Amino acid sequence: MSTDKKIESSQASEQALEHRKFRDDEFWKELPGWASVPHDEFADHKWQNKNAIRKVEQVEKVLGSRVSKETMDDIYAGQKITPMNIRITPYIFALINWDDPLNDPLRKQFLPMGSQFLPDHPYYREDSLSEDVDSPVPMLTHRYPDKVLFLPTTICPVYCSYCTRSRIIGGSTESVEKSSYGASQKKWDDVFEYLKMNPEIEDVVISGGDSFMLTAKQIKYIGENLLMIPNIRRIRYATKGIAIFPMKILTDDDWVQAISEVHKLGRSMNKQVVIHTHFSSPKEITTWSQKAMDRLYSEGIIVRNQAVLQEGVNNTVEDMVLLTRQVSYMNVQPYYVYMHDMVPGCEHFRTTLKEGVELEKAVRGITAGFHTPTFVCDLPGGGGKRHVASYEYYDQENGISVWTAPYVKPGQHFTYFDPIHKLSPEAQKRWSDKGTVETMIKEAVKKAGY
């Protein structure tokens, strides 16, 4: 083999193994405010909680000379627009590339800038998925016949700028008034009673908010009560925590023991107890992520991943392939990649449906099928999750897709819309006229057979 061929082969091998390389440096020491924080202190979940970034003033204090006045002005401007408050773990904050914060995928997800925002789509909804509409008792959404979504808290270890539940999560902001809530055992008990009275329900997703913010006692209380209901067969604790706060898994022994005990109780009853987490960018993943997963895997706990497709975060083939391979390597099973929901303050994150379809084509085949995520669109109006290519009709020119959910909402149709700024100038002009828009939607629905 020639020298050139050997070099090409070596480079190809390195690229193929890139997903096994995890960041393992003391990256937080690059920030003036944390330059003297020792490794063991930064690695402690209590320190991470105590030093979470909750105000813009903290951003400026920690970054010092690393941030320009223009960037800080942009961040302050973002707080006047965003529907989400700031809460960022030091782990994630320190992983942001502060030499180019405007384009960094982690900054985009957790620290909004005023310059990034676009006008909301005319058909956005605060409760895009109609979770409140399908709520028979407080804190519970019952849409699928055998599955419910249980929201025991609205508190999270980080507040994601792209949150689909920004109507209730993260507290009130300058632009949005909210009725958030914390843990309430009385309301939880009402949920358990509903589940007992509806024996067709077998599957419970515990989300919120975030399960990471439940105490060890609350993790056990909820898990044990659910497992004792005869018809409940599957429990999923949903948390972004492993992705943005892996230190909790490594140093909060009480919490890990609690979820492990619920898992073991479930196994003794031939019931599933798993965790669903939320890695959306390869930039979130470090050696801490791998160590956290090693601990959960050693406990026998299955972890699956659900990502959200976001412009400038993971909407390239390279990023999505790397993310899929990295989480797989850590024993996290890629499960879903969601099209972004049509919620307020998030138009700059959204991609077209065509992008989602093309990305899934590119990702499918890079690894084993059971480690390939399914790309889905969670339909506005409560139609549930549908495969991105299962629409009834898609007008790519005008960004209008029409869908059905035969078993979830029989006889109904649903519409999802691409972001207007990604359409052609001619299509954008059509969207500026309300009468033309109504006609376009009617034509799309008619072509879909409705």
GIGI-V193002 format. One line per field, one symbol per residue. ss: DSSP state (h for helix, s for strand, l for the rest). burial: + if it has 9 or more other C-alpha atoms within 8 Angstrom, else -. A space follows every 50 residues. Layout:
ss: ???
burial: ???
//
This chain:
ss: llhhhhhhhhhhhhhhlhhhllslllhhhhlhhhllllhhhhllhhhhhh llsllhhhhhhhhhhhllhhhhhhhhhhhllllllllslhhhhhhlllll hhhlhhhhhhlllhhhlllllllllllllllllllllllsssllllssss llllllllllllllllllllllllllllllllllhhhhhhhhhhhhhlll llssssllllhhhllhhhhhhhhhhhhllllllsssssllhhhhllhhhh hlhhhhhhhhhhhhhhhhlllssssssllllhhhlshhhhhhhhhhhhll llssssssllllllllhhhhhhhhhhhhhllsssssssllllllllllll llhhhhhhhhhhhlllllhhhllssssssllllsssslllllssslllls ssssllllllllsssssllhhhllhhhhhhhllhhhhhhhhhhhhhhlll
burial: -----+------------+--------++++++++------++++-+++- -+++-+-+++-+++-++----+-+++++++++++++++++++++++---- +--+++++++++++--+--++--+-++++++--++-+-+++++---++++ +++++++++-++---++++++++++--+-+------++-+++-+++---- ++++++++++++++-+--++-++++++-+-++++++++++++++++++++ ++--+++++++++-+++---++++++++++++-++++++++++++++--- +++++++++++++++-+-++++++++++++++++++++++++++++++++ +++-+++-++-+++------++++++++++-+++-+++--+++++--+++ +++++--++---++++++++--+---++-++----++--++--++--+--
//
